[in-house]
Amino acid sequence: MILAGVTQPGKSGYPWLVFLHGFSGDCREWQTVGASLHDYPRLYLDLPGHGGSADTGVTGFAEVSELLTHTLISYNILNYWLVGYSLGGRIAMFHACQHPAGLDGVIVEGGHPGLQDVEARQARLTSDRRWASRFRSEQLEAVFADWYQQPVFTSLTDEQRNALIALRSRNNGPRLAEMLEATSLAVQPDLRPALTARDFSFDYLYGERDGKFAAIAAELNAMRHAIPHAGHNAHRDNPEAVAASLAQILRYRTKDTL
């Protein structure tokens, strides 16, 4: 089984950019940003439980990582960068820490490297199970109306919040619930040690109005990039700035290989 995706061509010899969306997103989420990186061949994936991969279920991060490996092989992608937002960033970091063949670098936007204590994990498990129950049993419009009231989304305007609620409510609630539980922060390992001892390039983006992930970024052994006029969903709030940051990172990191 492989993940559904959309490919766009680039120049011969350039590494692939493999984009991973956030929870309740799909393969379209990164395409506005990716369109400006036309020198690079691009693959936009639908994660399990989302979009064209809605019928694909997983039990945890290891299975997602294995699916990602099989998907890249199916597209004959031999050298690549992972670019992931939020849940997609967590998956990108986990996958990179498995030392996959062909990975050149990881660019994460607002992704959590992992919880570090038992109490925090238990609190997150309780919270995610509560959300999963709601995704299974309630109208998605009502669930997402509450979802986007969480502290990490405080920088959203009412207009932005309403647009996201309308967009995300097109999903399949039970499928989202399955993926939420399978990839909860409660079951994700703390990736900080592996990221510190990494053998790949690691860059971290965060919105300047996203205080939580600005603080997390400061903990990481990564090149950090603050995106102006943006909150947690920086590539949606300010796609031009995120695209420019990605272009700069890739230009610097790949200058000796192209």
N, C-alpha and C positions, 0 to 999 in steps of 0.2 A: 504494500500500500504506500502511496506517495501523496504529498500535499498538492492541492490545486494551486496554480500560479499563473501569472501573466508575465511574459518576457518582452523586453524591448532591446533592439540591437545596439551595438556600440562599435568602436574601432577594434580591429584585430590586434591581439596582444595585450589588451587592457584587461585587468582583473574584473570579474563580475562583482556587482553590488547586489547583495541579497537582502531585501527589506522585510522586516518582521513587524507587524502592526501590534497595537495594544489590545487589551481586553475589550471585546465587543466591536472591534474594528474589522477591516477586511483588506484585501489586496489593493484597494483604491487609496488607502490612507496615506501612503507615501508617494503617490504618483505625481503630485504637483511638485514636490521637491525633486524627485528623481528626474523629471523631464529636463531640468537644466543641466544634468550631469550626462549629457548625451554621448560623450566620448566613451563612457563605460557601458558595457552590456548590463542590463538590469533584470532582476527577477523579483517580482512582488508576490509574496506567498500569502495564502489563506491558512491561518493556524487551525489546528484541530477544533472542531465545534463552531467554526466561523466560515461564512461565505461558501465557496465551493468545496470546502473541507468540513462542512457542517455535520456530515455523517461519519466523520473520522473521530473515533474516541481514543483517549489515552488514559493511562493510569498514573503517570507521573513524568517528571522531567527527563528521566533516562529514555523513556519511550518517545517523547517529543524529539529528543536529540537524535535518536536512531532514525525516526521518520525523516528528519531534516537531512541526515546523511544519505538515505536512499533517494530522496527527492533530488539532491544535488547531483548524484550519480546519474539519475534518469535524464537530467538536462545536460549531461556531459560537462558539468562545471568543475574544473580542476583547480582553479585559483580564484579566490573570492574574498570579499569583505562582508561581514555581517553588520547591518544597520538596524537597530531595534529600538522601539519606543515602549517604555513601561513594561508590560508583560513580555513583549517582544524583546526588550532589552535584557530582561532576566533570562529568557531562553537563550539569547545570543551569548551571554556571559557563561551560562552553564555549558552550552555546547563547546565554546572555545576552551573551557577548562578540561575538556575530554581530549584535547590535543588532536583534533581532526586533521587529516591530510588536506593540504591545499589552502588552509586558512591563513590569510596575510594579516588581517586586523579586524578589530571590533570597534564600532562606534555606537555608543549607547546614549539614548536620550531619556532621562528620568527613570532609570531602572534601578531597582533595589538589589544590592549584592547579597542580602540575607540577614535574617534576625540572629542576634547573638546570645539571647538568653531564653530559658525555658518559659518564663512568665510571659514574655512577649509573643512567643510561639503559641502558647495556649490561648492568649487573648485573640490572636489573629485567627486561629482555628475556629474559635467560637464565633467570631465575626463573619468569617467566610462561609461557615455552615448556615448562619442565619440568612446571609445574602442568597446563598444557593437555594435555600428553601423558598425564598421569595421569588427567585427567577423561575422556579419550577411551578409555582402555584398562582402567581399574580399577573395582571396585565403589565407588559413591559414598560408602558408609558409611566405607570405609577412607580415601578421599581426604579427606573432611571431618574425620575424626578427626585427621588431621595438619594440615589447614588451620587448625583452631581451636587448634592449639598455637603458632601464630605469635605473636611478641611483642606485636602490637597487641591480641591477645585475652587477655592475661595476667590481666586483671581478672575473667574469667569464673569462676564456680564450676563444680564438676564437674556439678552439676545443670543449670546453664545451658548448658554445653558439650554435654552429652548431648542436651538438648532441641533445640539448633540442628542438631546432626548428624542427628537423626531428621527434622527439618523439611526441611533442605536436600537430603537424600538422595532426595527425591521428584522431583528435577530430571532432565533429560536431559543426561547427561555430555558428549556431543559438541557439543551446542548451547551449553552453558556454555563449553566450550573455545573455540569460535569467537568468542564475545563477549569472553572474557577476552583473547584475542589482539588483537581489533579495537580494544579500548578500554584496552589496557595503558598504564600510566604511561610506558612506554618510548616510546610514539608520541603521547602527549598533549603539546601545546605547553605551555610555561610561561605560565600565564594571568595571572601577577601584574601585568605592565605594563598589560594591558587592564582588569583589575579595578581598578587604581588610577585609570585614566582613565575609569571607567564613567559611564553616565548612568542608572543604576537603583539602587534601594536594595539594600544588601548586608549581611546579618546572618549570623553564623557561630556555630554551636552546637558544643559539645564536652563530653564527659563529664569530670568533675573527676578521674577516675582514669585518663584517657587522656592520658598525658604526651606522647606523640608529637604528637598533634593539638592539644594545648594550646600546644605550642611553635610549630606551624605557624600556629595562629590568631594568635599574637602578631606574626607577620610580615606579616599582611594588613591592608589598609586597609578594615576592616569593623568594624561593631559586634559585639563578642564577648560570648557568653553561656555561662558554665560551668553545666553541669547537675549538680546534686548527686547523690551515691550512684549514679554511672553510669560505665561504661567507654566503649569505642569505640561500642557500639550503644546510645546513650543513650535513644533513643525506645522501645527494648525494655526496658532496665533500669529506667527511671523515666518511663513515658509521661505521668503526671500533670504532672511538672515540665516536660517538653518541650511539652506542650499549653499549659500556662500561659505559657511563654516565647513560643510562637508567637502566642498571643492578645494578649500585651502588645505584641509587635513590630507586629502588624497593626493593633492599636488606635491605636498611636502613628503609624505610617506612613500610615494611611489616614484619619486623623481629619478631614482637610480635603477629602476627596473623597466621603464618604458622606453 
